[in-house]
Amino acid sequence: MSAKGICGDCFQAELSNQAEDPPPEDLPSPEVASPKQTRTGRIRFRSFLPRTGSPVVFALVMACYSITLSSLIAAWARAAHLRRPSPSFYLRGDPADIVSLLVTAPLFESLVLIGVFELLRRFRAPERVQIFITALFISGLHAPKWWPHAVIVLPTFCIQTASYLYWRRTSWKTAFWVVALIHALDNILPALSAFTAYTSRHVPPGASLLH
């Protein structure tokens, strides 16, 4: 027994337990990441995709992107005081124009887009080249009447081509309908604008459109 009333064996066991504990300075200290050590990931195309697998929701989101970008470029064109298009550029707004904007053009131009894309794919062009060249070709079809129009719609066709590439891995038929739906949604605002102008010209003053 020691002077404090503790047996020698217990005292030795307590000393051995304390010896096994590492000193405070030997414990690993948590590392604080400095601003220089913080890394940000690259922005990828998937970062802008909806979290659902629904083709309809996907088309709605992509159409919103397309309308926003096209409207922004159109605003820049107006701010730059570019030459205004000729009267033949504007639609009359009759039913034939509405059907063309919402049905004919989306179906026909989507088929052309897919044809150009698949041709570039057959030549094994890089995916980015496939997207940009296809979008440039389709937007160039809109240049004859007013060349800034081709620049305004270029981001729209880039989004449509990238959407086709994304959904093509699932089914080319699904990819086609996604592209056509994006195109039709993009044309809703021009169709409404043309229809409003058409009705304002053909409705007599004081007449009501509601019956």
Residue pairs with C-beta under 8 A, 6 or more apart in sequence:
1 7
1 8
2 8
2 11
45 162
45 166
48 61
48 65
49 58
49 61
49 166
50 57
50 58
50 61
52 58
55 167
55 174
55 177
55 178
55 181
56 181
58 163
58 167
58 178
59 163
59 178
59 181
59 182
59 185
60 185
62 159
62 160
62 163
62 178
62 182
63 181
63 182
63 185
63 186
65 159
66 155
66 156
66 159
66 160
66 182
66 185
66 186
67 185
67 186
67 189
69 155
69 156
69 159
70 152
70 153
70 155
70 156
70 186
73 151
73 152
73 155
74 152
77 148
77 151
77 152
82 148
85 145
85 146
85 149
86 145
86 146
88 145
89 145
89 146
89 149
90 194
90 197
91 97
91 101
91 190
91 194
92 194
92 198
93 193
93 194
93 195
93 196
93 197
93 198
93 199
93 201
94 198
97 191
97 194
97 198
98 191
98 194
98 195
101 187
101 190
101 191
101 194
102 184
102 187
102 188
102 191
103 184
105 183
105 187
106 180
106 181
106 183
106 184
106 187
107 180
109 138
109 141
109 183
110 160
110 176
110 179
110 180
110 183
111 176
112 138
112 141
113 134
113 138
113 157
113 160
113 161
113 164
113 179
114 164
114 172
114 175
114 176
114 179
116 133
116 134
116 137
116 138
117 130
117 131
117 134
117 161
117 164
117 165
120 129
120 130
120 133
120 134
121 130
125 133
127 165
130 161
130 165
131 158
131 161
131 162
131 165
132 158
134 157
134 161
135 154
135 157
135 158
135 160
135 161
136 154
136 157
138 157
139 150
139 151
139 153
139 154
139 156
139 157
140 150
141 150
142 149
142 150
142 153
143 149
143 150
156 183
156 186
159 182
160 179
160 182
160 183
161 179
163 175
163 178
163 179
163 182
164 175
164 176
164 178
164 179
165 175
166 175
167 174
167 175
167 178
168 175
199 209
203 209
